[in-house]
Amino acid sequence: MSTSYPKTSALMARGAEFLGSDYAILCGAMSWVSERNLVAAISNGGGFGVIACGAMTPELLDAEITGTKALTDKPFGVNLITMHPQLFDLIGVCEKHGVGHVVLAGGIPPKGSVEAIKAFGAKVIVFAPTLALAKKLLRSGADALVIEGNEAGGHIGPVATSVLAQEFLPELATEYLVFVAGGIGRGDMIASYLEMGAVGVQLGTRFACATESIAHPDFKKAFFRANARDAVASVQLDARLPVIPVRALKNKGTEEFTAKQREVANLLDAGTVDMGEAQLQIEHYWAGALRRAVIDGDVENGSLMAGQSVGMVKQEEPVASIIAQLMEQSEAALNRH
Ligand SMILES: Cc1cc2nc3c(=O)[nH]c(=O)nc-3n(C[C@H](O)[C@H](O)[C@H](O)COP(=O)(O)O)c2cc1C
């Protein structure tokens, strides 16, 4: 363990041991962004990188894990979306590679998924929107929990990180491993959540534009220009179509999403699709829109998923420098407290 940041490292000790990293700082999986280069850079920098599987096929995930292993010998994780139709095949790919940590995101883990991951010795990290569900998942085998507040980039829940932290940490932090995500831009905030009992944190927005991130230069420029208030949550158009809100920088694509919802709601009305298919179509829309922005650099029509901490992302910086800043700020805050 690092001795450069003794107070922060002491509070992160359980989290860092669990992850096998120097610092209990996860870079949350970001579809298209969290591929081999960023993931390896995070893990090489002392944090914990997580591959975003998103809508990848098992073959693509296989290649991405192989590619990441070629760039780092440090531990990293794989984030799988629970509604992926080939979830169990993807778990099989993780098993083949001996992945140490699998993050199950996007919904309640389907029956048998947690068991299938634990069966090959990997740790399971889950999200939970309510305290009751968090307790249920942790009691039934999940190894760690991420609580993610509404300030985060990407798909979001309705409650702020500050409130989730107050609700979940006093109840769970002694017995279980809890990481906090959403809206973290500086180490001062990390220090506060650690003091409340979190064993570590997860950031996405702050790392999305790191030098090692393959995101298009125009995607990065949009982040550098944006303020917190530009990262807005999508609006649900139709009460019958329960779309999960997504936080992204406001652009023409934000409006196109409204049109997409209208289109899918009409298909629902016509009986052309059922609810499950309707929701899948919405998720495919997001994956495509995010790709347009991250890979093609279409910052007008694509989706610029970003959290409210985007206002603290001002320039391209190497991952190691971002991690060092976060740790220094956390240590300074703990020394002040
Ligand atoms: C561009 C972008 C894409 C994301 N994609 C995913 C994803 O595919 N799966 C997932 O579980 N979370 C995703 N997230 C959420 C992050 O993993 C992370 O939890 C979140 O960014 C943390 O909050 P912050 O943005 O305030 O740091 C995404 C976030 C961003 C900014």
The ligand as an ORCA input file, in Angstrom:
! r2SCAN-3c Opt
* xyz 0 1
  C     -19.878      8.607    -20.890
  C     -20.377      7.706    -19.785
  C     -20.766      6.401    -20.086
  C     -21.183      5.512    -19.071
  N     -21.505      4.218    -19.393
  C     -21.801      3.336    -18.402
  C     -21.991      1.953    -18.696
  O     -21.910      1.525    -19.838
  N     -22.272      1.104    -17.651
  C     -22.350      1.559    -16.363
  O     -22.598      0.748    -15.462
  N     -22.164      2.861    -16.047
  C     -21.868      3.750    -17.036
  N     -21.605      5.070    -16.706
  C     -21.549      5.460    -15.277
  C     -20.094      5.366    -14.756
  O     -19.655      4.033    -14.706
  C     -19.932      5.950    -13.338
  O     -20.647      5.190    -12.404
  C     -20.378      7.387    -13.235
  O     -19.821      8.120    -14.295
  C     -19.952      7.970    -11.897
  O     -20.429      9.250    -11.709
  P     -19.642     10.580    -12.217
  O     -19.867     10.628    -13.697
  O     -20.351     11.670    -11.515
  O     -18.207     10.435    -11.853
  C     -21.227      5.972    -17.731
  C     -20.848      7.293    -17.441
  C     -20.430      8.164    -18.432
  C     -19.999      9.568    -18.068
*
